[in-house]
Amino acid sequence: MTSSDHQADEADVPDGDSPGGDAGAGSPAPEGPSHGSEVTADDDAAAHRRPQPRLPVPPPEDTVVVPADEDPVAAVGSELFGGPPGRRALLGVGWWSAARMLAVLTIVIFALGMIQKVPCYDSGWFFGATAQYDHACYSDVPHLFSLRGFNLPGNIPYVDKIPGSTDPSMQYLEYPVLTGVFMWAAAALTPGTGAEMYREQMFWLVNAGMLMICAVVAVVAVSRTHRRRPWDALLFALAPVLALDSTINWDLLAVALTAVGMALWSRRFPVWAGVLLGLATAAKLYPVFLLGPLLLLCLRAGRMREFWQAFVGAAVAWLVVDIPFMVANFSGWATFYTFSESRGVDFGSFWLILSQNGWLNVSTGTVNALTAVLLGLCCLGIAWLALGAHRRPRFAQLAFLVVAAFVLTNKVYSPQYVLWLVPLAVLARPRWRDFLIWQTCEVLYFLGIWYYLAYTSSTAQKGLPMDWYHAAVAVHIMGTLFMSVMIIRDILLPSWDPVRVDGSDDPSGGVLDGAGDVFTLSGVKVQPAAARQSAGPAGPTSFATGTAVDPGA
């Protein structure tokens, strides 16, 4: 089954009007008490007056979709490793389950990224005005070891001021609390003696090791979010930006926590899902936006109890982390928020293009207001999709769209921010062609920012001038918009959705998966299928090839 199989969306067909076929192939199940539904006479009469569309019946939950069997690009790529699974090797048999293989591949890609930073590790971070830009191996990590006081024993972030800081808006660490604690823990593991250069190198290595663990946690969580599609997480494991951007900053901590939170939501643990999203928000701001799609989808499905459980879990977790620092020194704790508000237009944003070309000459406060308005308009559009689309969107789809809206409208875009979107893209649209197009755009921006800084930091002006850098920013924006448009198309035309093409509803939706609609803006309420195909006695199989798989995958 490939994305070219653009069959009609079964959810648009009223009961009794669908063509005949095997229920396991995705045709709607017939209605009636024999399928486990209690139908009163009044309900039956109402159903005949206005037939309710039903979701198609998905395959058994313990079948596994193999990308090489349904994705043309994945099939071509698999030829480099002996052909698609099932033709020359059994899938997931023995110790090598999907999660273990994905973890190993993630470590390999992460290690390649560390090798890419070797020119900077040896000298570029310490010698030469533009060496770290010429080799595209810049990282905040070694520089902030000394610049934020982590080289001083006993210095507590948010409580103690940054030594020697002359910027009144930067007296304390400007990162969210849990990220600061992560940095503090890495500093505690860094040798306390030796030359400053040596200690900065060790600080980067310690952080790289801790961030590698975060990457492994994230890929395993993604592989377990869509139970039938663990191999989609290969997109995360092999993403070029995972190698290039992972050790620039500490974003992978929030990425891992968010991925685990989404996996817990998909397994119907709303409280614990909320706790992980709250911890992720304590590490980076963007995870809080995922509560918006959850609110809208739970409202549509009548699952508000689970939403409030997740919301309370997130709020409590965030408060448990942040309150101690708020009490110890409120000014230090608030630096992240005050710095974000006072920060001017910066690299990577379309605001920078407007500003540097003289098309926008307004205060930072005005830019903040315009950014809020644009983001608000985007969120209104996403809300319409959530409540107005004929079929309820999947949680991962809306999660990607809302974070992408935040990224695109923000006044700064650092290259590592793409890591926020990678697991969401994997779950929202697991198609290799589209993912690689988007990743190519992000790699071009990665190179563009460093060569632009090389150009502006040296009198020799080797690198990209301003106009070419603006082109790189535009490429990044178009790549993210491309992925967003593809996801919006999947929402409006579910038969194009690679996850739903086999009859699945919302594997990452937890209690939303297969739930009927209670409230929609269109008035059309799609109902869950009356029956679900049960697993066969032979155990888990590959959806396309029929090869046995490890249930732990």
KOLTORTI-348878 format. One line per field, with one value per residue (C-alpha): residue number from 1; residue in three letters; x, y, z. Coordinates in nm, 4 decimals. Layout:
n: (NUM/...)
res: (ALA/...)
xx: (X/...)
yy: (Y/...)
zz: (Z/...)
//
This chain:
n: (1/2/3/4/5/6/7/8/9/10/11/12/13/14/15/16/17/18/19/20/21/22/23/24/25/26/27/28/29/30/31/32/33/34/35/36/37/38/39/40/41/42/43/44/45/46/47/48/49/50/51/52/53/54/55/56/57/58/59/60/61/62/63/64/65/66/67/68/69/70/71/72/73/74/75/76/77/78/79/80/81/82/83/84/85/86/87/88/89/90/91/92/93/94/95/96/97/98/99/100/101/102/103/104/105/106/107/108/109/110/111/112/113/114/115/116/117/118/119/120/121/122/123/124/125/126/127/128/129/130/131/132/133/134/135/136/137/138/139/140/141/142/143/144/145/146/147/148/149/150/151/152/153/154/155/156/157/158/159/160/161/162/163/164/165/166/167/168/169/170/171/172/173/174/175/176/177/178/179/180/181/182/183/184/185/186/187/188/189/190/191/192/193/194/195/196/197/198/199/200/201/202/203/204/205/206/207/208/209/210/211/212/213/214/215/216/217/218/219/220/221/222/223/224/225/226/227/228/229/230/231/232/233/234/235/236/237/238/239/240/241/242/243/244/245/246/247/248/249/250/251/252/253/254/255/256/257/258/259/260/261/262/263/264/265/266/267/268/269/270/271/272/273/274/275/276/277/278/279/280/281/282/283/284/285/286/287/288/289/290/291/292/293/294/295/296/297/298/299/300/301/302/303/304/305/306/307/308/309/310/311/312/313/314/315/316/317/318/319/320/321/322/323/324/325/326/327/328/329/330/331/332/333/334/335/336/337/338/339/340/341/342/343/344/345/346/347/348/349/350/351/352/353/354/355/356/357/358/359/360/361/362/363/364/365/366/367/368/369/370/371/372/373/374/375/376/377/378/379/380/381/382/383/384/385/386/387/388/389/390/391/392/393/394/395/396/397/398/399/400/401/402/403/404/405/406/407/408/409/410/411/412/413/414/415/416/417/418/419/420/421/422/423/424/425/426/427/428/429/430/431/432/433/434/435/436/437/438/439/440/441/442/443/444/445/446/447/448/449/450/451/452/453/454/455/456/457/458/459/460/461/462/463/464/465/466/467/468/469/470/471/472/473/474/475/476/477/478/479/480/481/482/483/484/485/486/487/488/489/490/491/492/493/494/495/496/497/498/499/500/501/502/503/504/505/506/507/508/509/510/511/512/513/514/515/516/517/518/519/520/521/522/523/524/525/526/527/528/529/530/531/532/533/534/535/536/537/538/539/540/541/542/543/544/545/546/547/548/549/550/551/552/553)
res: (MET/THR/SER/SER/ASP/HIS/GLN/ALA/ASP/GLU/ALA/ASP/VAL/PRO/ASP/GLY/ASP/SER/PRO/GLY/GLY/ASP/ALA/GLY/ALA/GLY/SER/PRO/ALA/PRO/GLU/GLY/PRO/SER/HIS/GLY/SER/GLU/VAL/THR/ALA/ASP/ASP/ASP/ALA/ALA/ALA/HIS/ARG/ARG/PRO/GLN/PRO/ARG/LEU/PRO/VAL/PRO/PRO/PRO/GLU/ASP/THR/VAL/VAL/VAL/PRO/ALA/ASP/GLU/ASP/PRO/VAL/ALA/ALA/VAL/GLY/SER/GLU/LEU/PHE/GLY/GLY/PRO/PRO/GLY/ARG/ARG/ALA/LEU/LEU/GLY/VAL/GLY/TRP/TRP/SER/ALA/ALA/ARG/MET/LEU/ALA/VAL/LEU/THR/ILE/VAL/ILE/PHE/ALA/LEU/GLY/MET/ILE/GLN/LYS/VAL/PRO/CYS/TYR/ASP/SER/GLY/TRP/PHE/PHE/GLY/ALA/THR/ALA/GLN/TYR/ASP/HIS/ALA/CYS/TYR/SER/ASP/VAL/PRO/HIS/LEU/PHE/SER/LEU/ARG/GLY/PHE/ASN/LEU/PRO/GLY/ASN/ILE/PRO/TYR/VAL/ASP/LYS/ILE/PRO/GLY/SER/THR/ASP/PRO/SER/MET/GLN/TYR/LEU/GLU/TYR/PRO/VAL/LEU/THR/GLY/VAL/PHE/MET/TRP/ALA/ALA/ALA/ALA/LEU/THR/PRO/GLY/THR/GLY/ALA/GLU/MET/TYR/ARG/GLU/GLN/MET/PHE/TRP/LEU/VAL/ASN/ALA/GLY/MET/LEU/MET/ILE/CYS/ALA/VAL/VAL/ALA/VAL/VAL/ALA/VAL/SER/ARG/THR/HIS/ARG/ARG/ARG/PRO/TRP/ASP/ALA/LEU/LEU/PHE/ALA/LEU/ALA/PRO/VAL/LEU/ALA/LEU/ASP/SER/THR/ILE/ASN/TRP/ASP/LEU/LEU/ALA/VAL/ALA/LEU/THR/ALA/VAL/GLY/MET/ALA/LEU/TRP/SER/ARG/ARG/PHE/PRO/VAL/TRP/ALA/GLY/VAL/LEU/LEU/GLY/LEU/ALA/THR/ALA/ALA/LYS/LEU/TYR/PRO/VAL/PHE/LEU/LEU/GLY/PRO/LEU/LEU/LEU/LEU/CYS/LEU/ARG/ALA/GLY/ARG/MET/ARG/GLU/PHE/TRP/GLN/ALA/PHE/VAL/GLY/ALA/ALA/VAL/ALA/TRP/LEU/VAL/VAL/ASP/ILE/PRO/PHE/MET/VAL/ALA/ASN/PHE/SER/GLY/TRP/ALA/THR/PHE/TYR/THR/PHE/SER/GLU/SER/ARG/GLY/VAL/ASP/PHE/GLY/SER/PHE/TRP/LEU/ILE/LEU/SER/GLN/ASN/GLY/TRP/LEU/ASN/VAL/SER/THR/GLY/THR/VAL/ASN/ALA/LEU/THR/ALA/VAL/LEU/LEU/GLY/LEU/CYS/CYS/LEU/GLY/ILE/ALA/TRP/LEU/ALA/LEU/GLY/ALA/HIS/ARG/ARG/PRO/ARG/PHE/ALA/GLN/LEU/ALA/PHE/LEU/VAL/VAL/ALA/ALA/PHE/VAL/LEU/THR/ASN/LYS/VAL/TYR/SER/PRO/GLN/TYR/VAL/LEU/TRP/LEU/VAL/PRO/LEU/ALA/VAL/LEU/ALA/ARG/PRO/ARG/TRP/ARG/ASP/PHE/LEU/ILE/TRP/GLN/THR/CYS/GLU/VAL/LEU/TYR/PHE/LEU/GLY/ILE/TRP/TYR/TYR/LEU/ALA/TYR/THR/SER/SER/THR/ALA/GLN/LYS/GLY/LEU/PRO/MET/ASP/TRP/TYR/HIS/ALA/ALA/VAL/ALA/VAL/HIS/ILE/MET/GLY/THR/LEU/PHE/MET/SER/VAL/MET/ILE/ILE/ARG/ASP/ILE/LEU/LEU/PRO/SER/TRP/ASP/PRO/VAL/ARG/VAL/ASP/GLY/SER/ASP/ASP/PRO/SER/GLY/GLY/VAL/LEU/ASP/GLY/ALA/GLY/ASP/VAL/PHE/THR/LEU/SER/GLY/VAL/LYS/VAL/GLN/PRO/ALA/ALA/ALA/ARG/GLN/SER/ALA/GLY/PRO/ALA/GLY/PRO/THR/SER/PHE/ALA/THR/GLY/THR/ALA/VAL/ASP/PRO/GLY/ALA)
xx: (0.0000/0.1549/0.0642/-0.0447/-0.3423/-0.5660/-0.8847/-1.2023/-1.2229/-1.4521/-1.5525/-1.7396/-1.9634/-2.2831/-2.3569/-2.4919/-2.3656/-2.0088/-1.8947/-1.8541/-1.5201/-1.3150/-1.3540/-0.9876/-0.9130/-1.0700/-1.4380/-1.6913/-1.8317/-2.2060/-2.4229/-2.6342/-2.6499/-2.4559/-2.1471/-2.1579/-2.3640/-2.6783/-2.9264/-3.2678/-3.5665/-3.5352/-3.1652/-3.2318/-3.4980/-3.2671/-2.9871/-3.2133/-3.3238/-2.9654/-2.7007/-2.3866/-2.0523/-1.8362/-1.4629/-1.3287/-1.2179/-0.8369/-0.6179/-0.5289/-0.3350/-0.0490/0.0336/0.3374/0.3709/0.7094/0.8017/0.9806/0.6540/0.4392/0.6774/0.8455/1.1459/1.1972/1.1751/1.4481/1.6649/1.6235/1.7980/2.1221/2.0891/1.9861/1.6258/1.3037/1.2619/1.0875/1.2622/1.6089/1.5751/1.3031/1.1761/1.2522/1.3204/1.5401/1.7077/1.7106/1.3675/1.2747/1.3448/1.6962/1.7862/1.6592/1.8564/2.1787/2.1197/2.0508/2.3793/2.5658/2.4157/2.4742/2.8365/2.8816/2.7582/3.0188/3.2866/3.1630/3.2453/3.6070/3.7586/3.5978/3.6790/4.0482/4.0773/3.7836/3.6030/3.9190/4.1406/4.0639/3.7931/3.5788/3.7146/3.4021/3.1874/3.4125/3.3814/3.0091/3.0775/2.9698/2.8207/2.6938/2.7942/3.1705/3.1336/2.8629/3.0645/3.2650/3.0328/2.7491/2.9659/2.9516/3.3297/3.3024/3.2455/2.9352/2.7769/2.4023/2.2088/1.9215/2.0393/2.3894/2.4527/2.6603/3.0156/3.1282/2.8066/2.7628/2.4304/2.1467/1.9083/2.1531/2.2407/2.1250/2.1052/1.8589/1.7371/1.4255/1.4814/1.5054/1.7581/1.9595/1.9529/2.0673/2.3602/2.4378/2.4462/2.6819/2.9081/2.9176/3.0429/3.3086/3.6621/3.7152/4.0849/4.2932/4.3212/4.0047/4.0148/4.0389/3.7452/3.5324/3.6102/3.5132/3.1948/3.0945/3.1728/2.9699/2.6763/2.7079/2.6843/2.3780/2.2140/2.2841/2.0816/1.8022/1.8135/1.7848/1.4939/1.3229/1.3576/1.2332/0.9372/0.8516/0.8745/0.6249/0.3758/0.2260/0.2068/0.1707/0.4360/0.7531/0.9785/0.8616/1.1033/1.3832/1.3096/1.4143/1.7136/1.8553/1.7597/2.0575/1.9728/2.0099/2.3778/2.4299/2.2266/2.2097/2.5096/2.4631/2.2424/2.0328/1.7072/1.7141/1.6185/1.2794/1.2471/1.2920/1.0479/0.7890/0.8277/0.7784/0.4749/0.3167/0.3921/0.2232/-0.0795/-0.1020/-0.0971/-0.3866/-0.1985/-0.3215/-0.1905/0.1617/0.1512/0.0729/0.3553/0.6073/0.4737/0.4987/0.8606/0.9296/0.7825/1.0134/1.3012/1.1783/0.8692/0.7354/0.5872/0.3163/0.1618/0.0734/-0.1938/-0.3889/-0.4463/-0.5300/-0.7926/-0.9594/-0.9493/-1.0803/-1.3574/-1.4562/-1.4486/-1.6111/-1.3003/-1.2530/-1.1931/-0.8726/-0.7651/-0.8031/-0.6070/-0.3218/-0.3464/-0.3314/-0.0412/0.1482/0.0806/0.1860/0.5061/0.6007/0.5358/0.7338/1.0390/1.0027/0.8697/1.1946/1.3839/1.0993/1.1172/1.4968/1.5313/1.2353/1.4436/1.6844/1.4015/1.2231/1.5304/1.4277/1.0949/1.2259/1.5143/1.2751/1.0546/1.3363/1.5318/1.5269/1.4789/1.7438/1.8841/1.6661/1.3369/1.1527/1.1495/1.5268/1.4829/1.2317/1.4540/1.7849/1.6249/1.4749/1.1180/1.0450/1.1634/0.9655/1.0428/1.0906/0.7605/0.5811/0.7476/0.6355/0.2772/0.2870/0.4332/0.1558/-0.1096/0.0345/0.0669/-0.2872/-0.4204/-0.2347/-0.3802/-0.7311/-0.6760/-0.5533/-0.8585/-1.0822/-0.9071/-0.9494/-1.3218/-1.4299/-1.2565/-1.4969/-1.2851/-1.1111/-0.7394/-0.4781/-0.3064/0.0414/-0.0806/-0.2072/0.0969/0.3287/0.1201/0.1060/0.4799/0.5574/0.3412/0.5399/0.8700/0.7718/0.6249/0.8916/1.1460/1.4385/1.5091/1.8210/1.9227/1.8689/1.5001/1.4323/1.4817/1.1522/0.9683/1.1432/0.9513/0.6265/0.6899/0.7638/0.4303/0.2312/0.3460/0.5750/0.6692/1.0373/1.0108/0.8474/1.0664/1.3861/1.2721/1.2158/1.5447/1.7336/1.5933/1.7042/2.0556/2.0877/1.9848/2.2330/2.5126/2.3732/2.3774/2.7380/2.8741/2.6872/2.8470/3.1853/3.1251/3.0280/3.2898/3.5985/3.7480/3.8216/3.4436/3.4620/3.1201/2.7647/2.6696/2.3412/2.1266/2.2349/2.1714/1.8210/1.7757/1.8790/1.6214/1.3578/1.4505/1.4019/1.0634/0.9482/1.0568/0.8563/0.5579/0.5824/0.5582/0.2727/0.0784/0.1171/-0.0169/-0.3097/-0.3927/-0.3923/-0.6328/-0.8754/-0.8381/-0.7769/-0.7396/-0.4003/-0.2865/-0.0230/-0.1271/-0.4991/-0.4786/-0.5160/-0.8165/-0.6338/-0.7784/-0.5326/-0.2660/-0.1068/-0.4431/-0.4830/-0.8440/-0.9124/-0.8275/-1.1544/-1.3656/-1.6828/-1.7403/-1.9494/-1.9001/-1.7972/-1.8316/-1.9601/-2.2363/-2.1152/-2.0112/-1.8048/-1.8583/-1.6164/-1.6469/-1.8900/-1.6469/-1.2711/-1.0791/-0.9241/-0.5707/-0.5159/-0.3771/-0.0430/0.0685/0.2054/0.2778/0.4109/0.1159/0.2614/0.4899/0.3449/0.6757/0.6742/0.7879/0.8919/0.5974/0.8475/0.9146)
yy: (0.0000/0.3275/0.6940/0.6679/0.4572/0.7602/0.5735/0.7575/0.8568/0.6026/0.8459/1.0471/0.7525/0.7071/0.3680/0.1186/0.3129/0.1891/-0.0578/-0.4166/-0.5491/-0.7037/-0.5226/-0.5674/-0.3621/-0.0551/-0.0726/0.0464/-0.2197/-0.2857/-0.1558/-0.3580/-0.5082/-0.8125/-0.5883/-0.4887/-0.1669/-0.1000/0.0505/0.1661/0.2109/0.5908/0.5753/0.3472/0.5810/0.8813/0.6971/0.6341/0.9978/1.1297/0.8592/0.9120/0.8595/0.5969/0.5465/0.2502/-0.0575/-0.0640/-0.3734/-0.5535/-0.3435/-0.5917/-0.5702/-0.3649/-0.1323/-0.1571/0.1698/-0.0138/-0.1895/0.1234/0.4152/0.4291/0.6288/0.3947/0.0970/0.2400/0.3234/-0.0268/-0.1693/-0.0285/-0.2708/-0.5867/-0.5101/-0.4560/-0.6487/-0.9759/-1.0493/-1.1299/-1.0968/-1.1467/-0.8332/-0.7857/-1.1513/-1.2153/-0.9547/-0.6846/-0.5299/-0.2050/0.0029/-0.1412/-0.0989/0.2576/0.3364/0.2077/0.4017/0.7175/0.6765/0.6271/0.9420/1.1393/1.0231/1.1368/1.4759/1.4818/1.3987/1.6907/1.9166/1.7946/2.1002/2.3215/2.0893/2.0959/2.4687/2.6445/2.7310/2.8812/3.0152/3.2168/3.4760/3.2749/2.9178/2.7832/2.9364/2.8337/2.4690/2.5038/2.3486/2.6233/2.5300/2.7419/2.4749/2.5364/2.9137/2.9317/2.7194/3.0274/3.3025/3.1828/3.0993/2.7193/2.7136/2.8505/2.5957/2.6630/2.8979/2.8234/2.9249/3.1699/3.2321/3.3677/3.6402/3.5788/3.6843/3.9994/4.0583/4.4224/4.3731/4.4728/4.2331/3.9412/3.9230/3.5632/3.2527/3.3153/2.9561/2.7860/2.6238/2.2572/2.3352/2.5328/2.2366/2.0121/2.2471/2.2641/1.8829/1.8659/2.1239/1.9092/1.6168/1.8306/1.8170/2.0990/2.1410/2.1977/2.4667/2.6542/2.5267/2.1684/2.2160/2.3698/2.0728/1.8341/2.0310/1.9896/1.6169/1.5643/1.7545/1.5624/1.2335/1.3484/1.4822/1.1532/0.9795/1.2308/1.1489/0.7755/0.8331/1.0462/0.7933/0.5052/0.7159/0.8048/0.4390/0.3465/0.6258/0.4739/0.1099/-0.0251/0.2056/0.1794/0.1960/0.5462/0.6557/0.5810/0.9288/1.0702/0.8378/0.9193/1.2883/1.4974/1.7725/1.5242/1.5000/1.8682/2.0459/1.8212/1.9644/2.3303/2.3844/2.1896/2.1566/1.7752/1.7666/1.9233/1.7145/1.3899/1.4901/1.5952/1.2690/1.0636/1.2744/1.2077/0.8361/0.8266/1.0085/0.7553/0.4751/0.6442/0.7765/1.1380/1.2374/1.1137/1.2570/1.5934/1.5551/1.4983/1.7900/2.0073/1.9026/1.9676/2.3179/2.3729/2.2962/2.4922/2.6993/2.5311/2.2106/2.4149/2.4778/2.1069/2.1565/2.3713/2.0909/1.8526/2.0937/2.1297/1.7598/1.6548/1.9130/1.7710/1.4126/1.4843/1.3746/1.6818/1.4757/1.3363/1.6805/1.8302/1.5394/1.6140/1.9872/1.9511/1.7054/1.9536/2.2471/2.0577/1.9261/2.2722/2.4288/2.1622/2.2421/2.6200/2.7201/2.6521/2.8946/3.1454/3.1482/3.1546/3.4490/3.5602/3.8001/3.5236/3.2845/3.5463/3.6269/3.3802/3.5576/3.9140/3.8378/3.6801/3.9890/4.2431/4.0499/4.2235/4.0795/3.8138/3.5499/3.3131/3.5018/3.6763/3.9765/4.0002/4.0124/4.2934/4.4812/4.4482/4.5599/4.8653/4.7446/4.7351/4.9963/4.9547/4.8980/4.5569/4.6029/4.6501/4.3383/4.1454/4.2616/4.1780/3.8363/3.7677/3.8712/3.6511/3.3540/3.4116/3.4122/3.0891/2.9309/3.0365/2.8615/2.5489/2.5664/2.5726/2.2626/2.0899/2.1616/2.2202/1.9506/1.6765/1.4155/1.4959/1.5666/1.3537/1.4911/1.4788/1.6747/1.9657/1.9465/1.9961/2.2827/2.4788/2.4446/2.5296/2.8414/2.9420/2.8814/3.0735/3.3772/3.4070/3.6912/3.4489/3.1061/2.9286/2.6306/2.3788/2.4746/2.2316/1.9519/2.0548/1.9664/1.6443/1.3956/1.5812/1.5583/1.1863/1.1263/1.3748/1.2749/0.9713/1.0019/0.9929/1.2157/1.5039/1.4604/1.4691/1.7781/1.9560/1.8323/1.9532/2.3008/2.2923/2.1712/2.4595/2.7011/2.5390/2.6122/2.9551/3.0910/2.9885/3.1154/3.4430/3.4811/3.3987/3.6753/3.9359/3.8384/3.8749/4.1605/3.9102/3.8637/3.5007/3.3403/3.4437/3.8103/3.9356/3.8721/3.5106/3.4648/3.6018/3.3411/3.0711/3.2014/3.1932/2.8323/2.7347/2.9099/2.7485/2.4044/2.4345/2.5746/2.2850/2.0289/2.2246/2.2369/1.8607/1.7997/2.0378/1.8523/1.5244/1.6751/1.8007/1.4893/1.1971/0.9487/1.1129/1.0661/0.7871/0.6882/0.6697/0.5119/0.1614/0.2513/0.3644/0.6673/0.8409/0.6060/0.8897/1.0125/0.7857/0.8235/1.0140/0.7130/0.5826/0.8168/0.9638/1.3349/1.5252/1.8808/2.0098/2.3418/2.1721/1.9807/1.6511/1.4060/1.1082/0.8013/0.5177/0.1854/-0.0551/-0.3444/-0.3865/-0.6664/-0.8871/-1.0145/-1.3589/-1.6440/-1.6378/-1.3191/-0.9924/-0.9733/-0.7214/-0.5456/-0.5709/-0.8740/-1.1033/-1.1665/-1.2243/-0.9407/-0.8979/-0.7637/-0.5460/-0.3563)
zz: (0.0000/-0.1058/-0.0896/-0.4521/-0.3448/-0.3107/-0.2378/-0.1439/0.2199/0.3779/0.6490/0.3852/0.2974/0.5006/0.6528/0.4070/0.1036/0.0975/-0.1650/-0.0613/0.0468/0.3187/0.6514/0.7136/0.4050/0.5567/0.4524/0.7098/0.9344/0.9131/1.1923/1.4272/1.7761/1.6590/1.6396/2.0024/1.9751/2.1756/1.9319/2.0543/1.8270/1.8487/1.7703/1.4741/1.3380/1.3805/1.2028/0.9039/0.8952/0.8954/0.8432/1.0490/0.8724/1.0376/1.0528/0.8554/1.0457/1.0848/1.0664/1.3921/1.6400/1.6554/1.2851/1.1918/0.8939/0.7212/0.5433/0.2613/0.1758/0.1469/0.0835/-0.2603/-0.1377/0.1592/-0.0771/-0.3003/0.0020/0.1438/-0.1640/-0.0248/0.2681/0.0880/-0.0022/0.1929/0.5200/0.4658/0.1371/0.2702/0.6432/0.8995/1.0695/1.4361/1.5106/1.8133/2.0282/1.7592/1.8088/1.6387/1.9501/1.9919/1.6273/1.6279/1.9427/1.7862/1.4638/1.6639/1.8516/1.5234/1.3666/1.6854/1.6934/1.3326/1.4438/1.7186/1.4608/1.2509/1.5488/1.5737/1.3962/1.6574/1.9468/1.8556/1.7917/1.6277/1.9524/2.0952/1.8130/1.5034/1.4593/1.2169/1.2364/1.4094/1.1349/0.8458/0.9560/1.0456/1.3857/1.6244/1.9636/2.2526/2.5022/2.5502/2.5384/2.8044/3.0462/3.1424/3.0207/3.2479/3.5494/3.5368/3.5679/3.9228/4.2007/4.4063/4.1528/4.1475/3.8346/3.8881/4.2444/4.1810/3.9265/3.6153/3.7075/3.5318/3.3352/3.2330/3.0526/3.2898/3.1122/3.1482/3.5156/3.5517/3.3319/3.0481/3.0006/3.1412/3.4800/3.3852/3.1112/3.3667/3.6037/3.3164/3.2485/3.6213/3.6450/3.3454/3.5105/3.8252/3.6130/3.4430/3.5903/3.8371/3.7613/3.4515/3.1886/3.0985/2.7402/2.8633/3.1005/2.8256/2.6028/2.8811/2.9498/2.5853/2.5952/2.9125/2.7658/2.4379/2.6270/2.8202/2.5040/2.3265/2.5969/2.5320/2.1602/2.2310/2.4695/2.2050/1.9225/2.1389/2.2521/1.8916/1.7908/2.0632/1.9968/1.6820/1.7889/1.4366/1.2882/1.5010/1.1957/1.1106/1.3842/1.1349/1.0033/1.3399/1.3813/1.0374/1.0234/0.9037/1.1525/1.4387/1.3519/1.2760/1.5455/1.8522/2.0381/1.9458/2.2490/2.4990/2.3017/2.2918/2.6609/2.5856/2.2679/2.4643/2.7386/2.4807/2.2871/2.6038/2.6950/2.3548/2.3851/2.7257/2.5879/2.3053/2.5671/2.7529/3.0542/3.0442/3.3876/3.3211/2.9708/3.1262/3.3765/3.0972/2.8948/3.2065/3.2568/2.8882/2.9253/3.2220/2.9831/2.6776/2.6098/2.2951/2.4522/2.6260/2.2837/2.2543/2.5206/2.2717/2.0177/2.3025/2.4320/2.0914/2.0052/2.3455/2.3147/1.9775/2.1038/2.4411/2.6311/2.8477/3.1616/3.0132/2.8949/3.2424/3.3872/3.1456/3.2084/3.5869/3.5551/3.3355/3.5679/3.8805/3.7191/3.5942/3.9338/4.1201/3.9075/3.8962/4.2393/4.4317/4.2055/4.2082/4.5882/4.6011/4.3603/4.1540/3.9412/3.8486/3.7657/3.5514/3.3397/3.0684/3.0234/3.0511/2.8137/2.5600/2.5749/2.5395/2.2765/1.9402/1.5937/1.5468/1.3107/1.1108/1.1172/0.8372/1.0709/1.0181/0.6407/0.6767/0.9210/0.7336/0.4074/0.5733/0.5215/0.8948/1.1405/1.4605/1.8273/1.9867/2.1676/1.8358/1.6927/2.0007/1.9444/1.5721/1.6481/1.8986/1.6466/1.3703/1.6026/1.7263/1.3703/1.2955/1.6091/1.5028/1.1710/1.3515/1.5790/1.2725/1.1392/1.4752/1.5021/1.1430/0.9386/0.8309/1.0093/1.3357/1.2755/1.4417/1.7520/1.5930/1.2908/1.4980/1.7270/1.4295/1.2918/1.6166/1.6858/1.3222/1.3571/1.6652/1.4853/1.1716/1.3466/1.6156/1.5994/1.6178/1.4692/1.5878/1.3693/1.6513/1.6777/1.3931/1.6464/1.8073/1.4886/1.3875/1.6088/1.5379/1.1621/1.1921/1.3630/1.1533/0.8048/0.7879/0.4213/0.3294/0.0227/0.2071/0.5132/0.3055/0.1137/0.4428/0.5889/0.2800/0.3375/0.7017/0.6141/0.3672/0.6400/0.8805/0.6353/0.5523/0.9085/0.9750/0.6446/0.6941/1.0374/0.8809/0.6272/0.8880/1.1493/0.9333/0.7350/0.4594/0.4206/0.3172/0.3258/0.2415/0.2086/0.3457/0.0364/0.0141/0.3844/0.3357/0.0633/0.3126/0.5615/0.2873/0.2058/0.5707/0.5793/0.2538/0.3739/0.6943/0.5038/0.2573/0.5355/0.6948/0.3672/0.3190/0.6697/0.6166/0.2952/0.4883/0.7412/0.4769/0.2574/0.4986/0.2131/0.1452/0.5060/0.5126/0.8651/0.7875/0.4445/0.5941/0.8099/1.1249/1.3040/1.5398/1.6785/1.8778/2.0023/2.3045/2.4187/2.0957/1.8782/1.7360/1.9472/1.8000/1.7596/2.0127/1.8855/1.5438/1.3661/1.0515/1.2263/1.0730/1.3435/1.2379/1.4546/1.5338/1.3581/1.5220/1.5090/1.5146/1.3520/1.6188/1.6171/1.4791/1.6886/1.5081/1.6815/1.5453/1.1743/0.9285/0.7692/0.4220/0.4250/0.6893/0.8648/1.2374/1.4590/1.8177/2.0221/2.2057/1.8862)
//
